[in-house]
Amino acid sequence: MPAREMLLEANTQCLRDIVAWLGSTDMLPHEKIKGTAVICGEAPDATRVDPWNQQSKRSRVIQYDSLHIIFPMGYKAMAKLFPNIEEQGKASSIKVGPSNWHVHFWGNDTITRAPDAEYGGTLPKSLYTGRAGIETLLRRLVLRGDYKNIRQVIGTVTGVSRNANRLEFIDQVTVRTSEGTRNIPAALVDYTGAAAVGMKWLRREGYGFADRYGRNQLPLDRLKIAYDQKTSL
């Protein structure tokens, strides 16, 4: 039986909005992409109506107890999304400060020079916290109700449906809640969790199979994804 999942419905933001914070947008469209993005989460905390109040540690998450640094570009994007990010960080005991990390290896200072001169003596800001800290901060900022175009739906995702007129597109997600089954129109569906049930849904809708296959083609159920950490750098 599928685990309970969380759905986030969000009116999608055009890529132009994101890149505009950081650089030129000459090559990007000038209108937002219309539609709803549906994000399906399978973590236990996703079933909570207040996931920012998580208490237990998450298992099988690499570097969960390690210090994380949000680089200046990421901090700049977050500051655009959440104008009060610094105050909210302090409320969660999360440090916001200059991007001077004092990197050490085996206890030895790497003698890395911070680019103070290049930034006029004022380094851009970074956010310093652990994985649990950044997770709970973002959940609180996104899901607590300040953004009216984002809704959290507690239930079990049971499938997706393709567009009746344009068969190459998925256009809705089916979710079973305590109030019954409902279909949510979707321009984008994200289901990239470890359960990988999205592949089953695609097969059920008829994707990934053909009467004939080319030399470099395989049916969906024979596709494999491999990760070789020795060649990833």
C-alpha positions, 0 to 999 in steps of 0.5 A: 500500500502506498505510503502517505505523501505530501503534495505541494501545489504551486503556480509555477514561476517562469525561469526568467524570474529566477535568472533575473535575480542573478543575471541577464534574461535577454534569451528568456521568455517574458511571461510566466509559465501558466499552470500548477506544479505538483510536488509529491513527497514521500518522507515521513515529515511530508505527512505533517501539517507542521513539518517545520516542527520535526523533532526526530533525525532523518535516517539515510540522509548523507551528511545530515549532521554536518555543517552546510553552507549556502553559497552567496548565489543561493543566499541571494536567491533565497533573499529574493524569495524570502525578504526577511530571511536574515531575521527568520534565520536568527529566529531559528538560531541559524547564522547569516554572515560574510562568505569567509569560511576559513577552510581547514584540512586535517586541522591545518589552515588552507591559507585561502584568501578571502576576496575582500578587495574584489567586493570593496571590503564587504563580502557577500553573505552566506547562510550557515546551518546543518541539514536539519536547520535548513530543511525546517527553515525552508518548510516554515517559510514556504508552508506556514501560509505566507504564500497563498499560491502554495498549498499542502495536501496530505494524502496518498498519490495513486496515479497520473493521467495523460492529456486526452487531446495531447497524449504526450503530456501528463495533465493531472495527478490523482490523490486520495485524501481523508475526504475522498479522491480528487484530481489535481490539474498539473502542468508539471509533476515531480515525483523523484523519490526513492520509491520510484512509483512514477515509473509505474504510473508512466507504464500504466498510462502507456508511456515507454513502449512501442511496437518497434525499437531503434538501435539505441532504444529500449522499453521503459521497463528495461531502462537502467540508471547507474551512478559511478562515483569514481567518474562523477568529479 
